[in-house]
Amino acid sequence: MNGEEKLKNLRKLMEERKYDAYIIPHGDQHDNEYIAERDERIKFISNFSGSNGLGLVTKDIALMWTDGRYYLQIEKELYNGWKMMKWEKAEITLTQYIVKNLPKGITVAFDYNLFTKDNADSIMNVLKDYNVVDDENNIIDVIWGENKPKYKKDPVIILPVEYTGMSALEKYKIVAEEVNKEIQQRETMLLNNKNLNIEKKRYLITRLDDIAWILNLRGQDIPYNPVFFSYGLLYLHNNNYYFHLFSDKSKFENEEIKKYLEENKITLHDYDEIHKVLNISSDDTLTIIDTDSSNFKMYNIIINKENNLNITIQKDIVEHIKCIKNPVEISGYKKCNIRDCVALLKLFSWIEDELKVKKKN
């Protein structure tokens, strides 16, 4: 299928779903900067392979925004029918383009899984005079069909405490303390006519690097990033902390990892079960969700579920904690930096030898 056929099929499906405009981000359901091949929807539909892009398609135009790093690249890569748009101040933003060029009241669609709550709000606030809807069965995935790449199946690995400085159980406690601080700041609030002072709580973690850090586990699902696709719920019940992990179970089949999960109070679920668990109404469990990192789909599931106790925060608690390195981590950084410097010096020495001694051009 060539580029023109892909764009034609996209517009055909947009017409069937009654979408007048469709927004395509470069990203995935975990707000990763670097994404797996399976999530490269912009590359598939437009052929632009840069790490920063935002597309808009209507029945008449197909525009792709990017930043100054990619101006030369995008002009060479874009399929026929697409036009490059610059993100610099002199150019118009995507939402501004819609407001200026498209009539009010039309339907604008995007996949709520691929935007954080805060990012979705920034779009919807500008497009308040438009009918913004969720593209529930991602329209580009439908076009991609059976040729869409699969996620990797490599097993996860355990990162020993000798490298992390803290066990997963110790990290639960530290994160739980920060979660409780956030809750205490909101104790005067009422939600669903109930006080927030409740014994059982769960904190939703959606960023892959946060989950890898708190569990001391690593994966290979995204090139050059030591993470694995997963969601997490850290439960806080009085002084008891435990973790529910939602991931591909085939990555956790060896006996060593099964023992590790048990020792660290980790209950494993299928990756897709996260929506089912979040959909279960609970009047005795408080759910805490971070709007800065959680995708808009999950936010809506939690917030709109009747009888679900919940609060939102604008802070990735795990990210803030892991920024402060413990002595073991600091030592590891120093050793890594030494090895990196040695490798760089060897490279410089080799280049000098090739040019000066061997007289190679």
Secondary structure, DSSP 8 states (H G I E B T S, - for coil): --HHHHHHHHHHHHHHTT-SEEEEES--TT--SS--GGG-HHHHHH----S--EEEEESS-EEEEE-GGGHHHHHHH--TT-EEEE-STTS--HHHHHHHHS-TT-EEEE-GGGSBHHHHHHHHHHTTTSEEEE-SS-HHHHHHGGGS--------EE--HHHHSS-HHHHHHHHHHHHHHHHHTTTT-EETTEES--SEEEEEE--HHHHHHHHTEE--SBTTB----EEEEEEEETTEEEEEEEE-GGGG-SHHHHHHHHHTTEEEEETTHHHHHHHS--SSEEEEEETTTSBHHHHHHHHHSTT--EEEES--HHHHHHTS--HHHHHHHHHHHHHHHHHHHHHHHHHHIIIIIS---
